[in-house]
Amino acid sequence: MSYEPQYPNESELPTAGIQLNHTAVYASDRYLSAEFLAEVLSLKVGAPFGPFLPVDLGNGVTLDFYEKRNEPIQSQHYAFLVPDEEFDAVIARLEVVGVTYYADPGHTEPGRINGLFGGRGAYFDDPDGHNMEVMTRPYARP
């Protein structure tokens, strides 16, 4: 089976109107993981929706925590753009709950933040080992 692009010319690609609505986040305990992230980012956990426990990010995107108790959880990366004035509070909440943050995605610079793209950022693990990132400036893309 081969894939033939529907839009052979780059100028024909649709660019407007497509947005990420939600994504599932696998967790060994959906309540623990959703509450952890909500606490760190000062968000609210929504009501369960079928097997999902949602955390609304406030920009139309929801993280739907989905429990997988008898299977290993494959670590994923989730990055959150936070207002500059909220960044210090996020770091303080990580410290309060005893979670180490790092300046780098490989977690080799503990207790430090980075200054990428003129902003500030840090990485930390959630209860299932997902590599979470908070940043005050989006990545500069070529």
C-alpha positions as CSV (number, residue, x, y, z in Angstrom):
1,M,0.0,0.0,0.0
2,S,1.4,3.4,-0.9
3,Y,0.3,6.8,0.1
4,E,-0.4,9.4,-2.6
5,P,-0.6,13.0,-1.2
6,Q,-4.0,14.6,-1.7
7,Y,-2.2,18.0,-2.1
8,P,0.8,17.6,-4.4
9,N,1.5,21.3,-4.3
10,E,2.4,22.8,-1.0
11,S,0.5,26.0,-1.8
12,E,-2.7,23.9,-1.9
13,L,-2.4,22.6,1.7
14,P,-5.3,23.6,4.0
15,T,-3.9,25.9,6.7
16,A,-6.9,27.4,8.6
17,G,-9.6,25.8,10.7
18,I,-7.8,22.7,12.0
19,Q,-7.1,22.6,15.7
20,L,-6.2,20.0,18.2
21,N,-9.2,19.3,20.3
22,H,-8.1,16.6,22.8
23,T,-5.6,13.9,23.3
24,A,-5.5,10.8,25.5
25,V,-2.9,10.6,28.2
26,Y,-2.3,7.1,29.4
27,A,-2.0,6.8,33.2
28,S,-1.8,4.0,35.7
29,D,-4.1,6.0,37.9
30,R,-6.1,8.6,35.9
31,Y,-7.2,10.5,39.1
32,L,-3.7,10.8,40.4
33,S,-2.2,11.9,37.1
34,A,-5.0,14.4,36.3
35,E,-5.0,15.9,39.8
36,F,-1.2,16.2,39.7
37,L,-1.1,18.1,36.5
38,A,-4.1,20.2,37.5
39,E,-2.4,21.1,40.8
40,V,1.0,22.0,39.1
41,L,-0.6,24.1,36.4
42,S,-3.4,25.6,38.5
43,L,-6.2,24.0,36.4
44,K,-9.3,22.0,37.2
45,V,-10.1,18.4,36.7
46,G,-13.4,17.9,34.9
47,A,-16.1,15.3,35.5
48,P,-15.3,11.8,34.2
49,F,-16.4,11.2,30.6
50,G,-16.7,7.5,29.9
51,P,-13.2,6.1,30.6
52,F,-11.6,9.6,30.5
53,L,-10.8,12.2,33.1
54,P,-10.4,15.5,31.4
55,V,-8.1,18.5,32.3
56,D,-9.1,21.5,30.2
57,L,-6.1,23.6,29.2
58,G,-8.2,26.7,28.5
59,N,-7.4,27.1,24.9
60,G,-9.9,24.6,23.5
61,V,-7.7,21.6,24.1
62,T,-8.4,18.9,26.7
63,L,-6.0,16.2,28.0
64,D,-8.1,13.1,28.6
65,F,-6.5,10.9,31.2
66,Y,-7.1,7.2,30.3
67,E,-6.3,4.5,32.8
68,K,-4.2,1.5,31.8
69,R,-3.5,-0.4,35.0
70,N,-2.2,-3.7,33.7
71,E,0.1,-2.4,30.9
72,P,3.3,-0.4,31.0
73,I,2.9,3.3,30.3
74,Q,5.0,4.6,27.4
75,S,6.5,8.0,28.3
76,Q,5.3,10.8,26.1
77,H,6.2,14.5,26.0
78,Y,3.7,17.3,26.7
79,A,4.6,21.0,26.5
80,F,2.6,23.8,28.0
81,L,2.9,27.4,27.2
82,V,2.4,29.4,30.4
83,P,2.2,33.1,30.9
84,D,5.5,34.6,32.1
85,E,3.9,35.9,35.2
86,E,2.7,32.4,36.1
87,F,6.0,30.6,35.6
88,D,7.4,31.1,39.0
89,A,4.2,29.9,40.6
90,V,4.4,26.7,38.6
91,I,8.0,26.1,39.7
92,A,7.0,26.8,43.3
93,R,4.1,24.3,43.1
94,L,6.6,21.6,41.8
95,E,8.8,22.4,44.8
96,V,5.9,22.1,47.2
97,V,5.0,18.6,46.0
98,G,8.6,17.5,45.9
99,V,9.0,17.1,42.1
100,T,12.4,17.9,40.7
101,Y,12.4,20.1,37.6
102,Y,15.2,20.3,35.0
103,A,16.5,22.8,32.5
104,D,16.8,20.2,29.8
105,P,14.6,17.4,28.3
106,G,17.2,14.8,29.2
107,H,16.8,15.7,32.9
108,T,20.6,16.3,33.4
109,E,20.3,19.8,35.0
110,P,18.2,19.4,38.1
111,G,16.8,22.4,39.9
112,R,17.5,24.7,37.0
113,I,15.4,26.4,34.4
114,N,16.4,27.3,30.8
115,G,16.2,30.6,28.9
116,L,15.3,29.2,25.4
117,F,14.0,31.7,22.8
118,G,14.1,34.6,25.3
119,G,11.8,33.0,27.7
120,R,12.0,30.5,30.6
121,G,11.3,26.8,30.7
122,A,11.6,23.6,32.7
123,Y,10.9,19.9,32.4
124,F,9.5,17.5,35.0
125,D,8.0,14.0,35.2
126,D,4.4,13.3,36.0
127,P,3.5,10.3,38.2
128,D,3.8,7.9,35.2
129,G,7.0,9.3,33.8
130,H,5.6,11.5,31.0
131,N,8.1,14.3,30.3
132,M,6.2,17.5,30.9
133,E,7.5,20.9,29.9
134,V,6.5,24.4,30.9
135,M,7.7,27.3,28.8
136,T,7.0,31.0,28.6
137,R,7.9,31.4,24.9
138,P,7.1,29.0,22.0
139,Y,9.9,27.5,20.1
140,A,11.1,29.6,17.2
141,R,10.6,27.4,14.1
142,P,12.4,27.8,10.8
